[in-house]
Amino acid sequence: MTGEVTCAVDSRNRLGEAPVWDVAEQALYWVDIEGRLLQRYRPATGSVDRWAMPERIACFALREKGGLIVAFASGIAFYDLATRAIDWIARPEADKPHNRFNEGKCDREGRFWAGTMDDRLAEHTAALYRVDPDLSVNKVFGDVGISNCFIWSLENDAFFFADTLDSAIYKFDYDHATAAVGNRRKMIDTTGTGASPDGGTIDEEGFLWNAQWDGWRIVRYAPDGRVDRIVALPVQKPTSCMFGGPDLKTLYVTSAVWDLTPEQLAGQPQAGGLFAIDAGVRGVPEPRFAG
């Protein structure tokens, strides 16, 4: 049934995040940032695998050469799933001890974008970075509170970026050849709703899907920012979403138990779980890092 929500994995993640669907493997990868875990779910068998990490793992992308490019809390590295070896690329904010990486994705040209956040949830001390296939690291812009929701339009001429600290999703003009962004404008503002924009993705119709922290919901937005659909969830703190499944019509949603009281947890026992929604629309495959 379209819109039906089920708990795929009762993972009880402290801060589940960064779902990535591997089309070739038919598996969903995601992280528990505060639990320092990388996780993999295979829907065909129901199996779940976990990799313990030496520090908080924020986000990642699959590599064309195999393995992952990962944004750990302190910096960006390659990660080998078989050997668990870490090969560091850069720590661009080593001078900012109160910041950590939070969100990251690849664009369609195979570049990895990763953004930081103020871990105190207070100031705009963070930034957005881009790792090119030659492993050069470029600062895209600063003055960020909490980086979230990296989405490129189907036409590849717009970039959407959420600053959760601002309760806003911004839209930028985007040049896919040079990776330049500009003409920032606020497209969605959740101020006053009790919810904040977290991670998201795009479907084949060009609509944005956004997980809303403290909102108990996923919201589907039209490209102009109009609310098209709201999917209610049984958990207060959804964190991100990604299309998967054989036909890319299942929307997987990560969630968190972060800061929930025992009383709140009693009312949402599947908090921190991985959820699956029959979206009724197809997503688009996630690009891989070309380096």
Backbone hydrogen bonds, N-H to C=O, Kabsch-Sander energy under -0.5 kcal/mol:
donor,donor_aa,acceptor,acceptor_aa,energy
3,G,278,D,-4.1
4,E,1,M,-2.0
6,T,276,A,-2.5
8,A,6,T,-0.8
8,A,274,L,-1.8
9,V,274,L,-1.9
11,S,9,V,-2.0
13,N,272,G,-2.7
16,G,255,S,-1.6
17,E,31,V,-2.4
20,V,29,Y,-3.0
22,D,20,V,-0.5
22,D,27,A,-3.0
23,V,21,W,-0.8
26,Q,22,D,-1.8
27,A,22,D,-1.3
28,L,41,Y,-2.8
29,Y,20,V,-3.0
29,Y,27,A,-0.5
30,W,39,Q,-2.1
31,V,17,E,-2.6
32,D,37,L,-2.4
33,I,15,L,-2.4
33,I,31,V,-0.5
36,R,32,D,-0.9
36,R,33,I,-1.0
37,L,32,D,-1.9
38,L,51,W,-2.3
39,Q,30,W,-3.3
40,R,49,D,-2.4
41,Y,28,L,-2.9
42,R,47,S,-2.3
45,T,42,R,-1.1
46,G,42,R,-3.0
47,S,42,R,-0.6
49,D,40,R,-2.3
51,W,38,L,-2.8
53,M,36,R,-2.7
58,A,56,R,-0.5
58,A,71,A,-2.2
59,C,71,A,-1.3
61,A,69,I,-2.1
63,R,67,G,-2.1
64,E,289,F,-2.7
66,G,63,R,-1.2
68,L,79,Y,-2.4
69,I,61,A,-2.4
70,V,77,A,-3.6
71,A,59,C,-2.6
72,F,70,V,-0.8
72,F,75,G,-2.7
73,A,56,R,-2.5
76,I,90,A,-2.9
77,A,70,V,-2.6
78,F,87,D,-2.7
79,Y,68,L,-2.5
80,D,85,A,-2.2
81,L,79,Y,-0.6
84,R,80,D,-2.3
87,D,78,F,-2.1
88,W,86,I,-0.6
89,I,76,I,-3.1
90,A,76,I,-1.7
94,A,91,R,-1.3
96,K,93,E,-2.0
99,N,96,K,-1.9
100,R,117,M,-1.9
101,F,73,A,-1.4
102,N,115,G,-3.0
103,E,115,G,-1.3
105,K,113,W,-2.0
107,D,111,R,-2.4
110,G,107,D,-1.8
112,F,131,V,-2.4
113,W,105,K,-3.5
113,W,111,R,-0.6
114,A,129,Y,-2.3
115,G,103,E,-3.1
116,T,127,A,-2.8
117,M,100,R,-2.3
118,D,145,G,-2.4
119,D,98,H,-2.9
119,D,117,M,-0.8
121,L,118,D,-2.3
125,T,123,E,-1.3
126,A,144,V,-2.8
128,L,141,F,-2.8
129,Y,114,A,-2.7
130,R,138,N,-2.6
131,V,112,F,-3.8
132,D,130,R,-0.6
132,D,136,S,-2.3
135,L,132,D,-2.7
138,N,130,R,-2.8
138,N,136,S,-0.5
140,V,128,L,-2.9
140,V,138,N,-0.6
141,F,128,L,-1.0
144,V,126,A,-1.9
147,S,116,T,-1.5
148,N,162,A,-1.7
151,I,149,C,-0.7
151,I,160,F,-2.0
153,S,158,A,-2.4
156,N,153,S,-1.4
159,F,172,F,-2.1
160,F,151,I,-3.5
161,F,170,Y,-2.3
162,A,148,N,-3.0
163,D,168,A,-2.2
164,T,146,I,-1.9
164,T,162,A,-0.6
166,D,163,D,-1.3
167,S,163,D,-0.6
167,S,164,T,-0.9
168,A,163,D,-1.5
169,I,188,I,-2.4
170,Y,161,F,-3.5
171,K,185,R,-2.9
172,F,159,F,-2.7
173,D,182,G,-3.2
174,Y,157,D,-2.0
175,D,180,A,-2.4
176,H,156,N,-0.6
176,H,174,Y,-0.7
179,A,175,D,-2.7
180,A,175,D,-0.7
182,G,173,D,-1.8
185,R,171,K,-1.8
187,M,169,I,-2.5
188,I,169,I,-2.0
190,T,167,S,-2.7
191,T,167,S,-0.5
193,T,190,T,-2.2
195,A,190,T,-0.6
196,S,213,W,-1.9
198,D,211,A,-2.7
199,G,239,T,-3.0
201,T,209,W,-2.0
203,D,207,F,-2.0
204,E,282,R,-3.2
206,G,203,D,-2.1
208,L,221,Y,-2.3
209,W,201,T,-3.0
210,N,219,V,-2.7
211,A,199,G,-2.8
212,Q,217,R,-2.0
213,W,196,S,-1.9
213,W,211,A,-0.7
214,D,236,Q,-0.6
215,G,212,Q,-2.3
216,W,236,Q,-1.6
217,R,212,Q,-0.7
218,I,231,V,-2.1
219,V,210,N,-2.5
220,R,229,R,-3.1
221,Y,208,L,-3.3
221,Y,219,V,-0.6
222,A,226,R,-3.1
225,G,222,A,-2.6
228,D,220,R,-3.1
229,R,220,R,-1.6
231,V,218,I,-3.1
232,A,230,I,-0.6
233,L,216,W,-2.7
239,T,254,T,-2.6
240,S,254,T,-0.8
242,M,252,Y,-2.0
244,G,250,T,-2.8
248,L,245,G,-1.3
250,T,244,G,-2.1
251,L,249,K,-0.6
251,L,277,I,-2.9
252,Y,242,M,-3.1
252,Y,250,T,-0.8
253,V,275,F,-2.7
254,T,240,S,-1.9
256,A,237,K,-1.4
257,V,13,N,-0.9
257,V,14,R,-0.8
258,W,14,R,-1.3
260,L,257,V,-2.2
265,L,261,T,-2.8
266,A,262,P,-1.7
267,G,263,E,-0.8
267,G,264,Q,-0.7
268,Q,264,Q,-0.6
268,Q,265,L,-0.8
271,A,268,Q,-2.2
273,G,270,Q,-1.8
274,L,9,V,-2.8
275,F,253,V,-3.0
275,F,273,G,-0.5
276,A,6,T,-3.0
277,I,251,L,-2.0
278,D,4,E,-1.7
279,A,249,K,-1.8
279,A,277,I,-1.3
280,G,249,K,-0.6
283,G,248,L,-2.9
284,V,202,I,-0.8
289,F,62,L,-3.1
290,A,110,G,-2.2
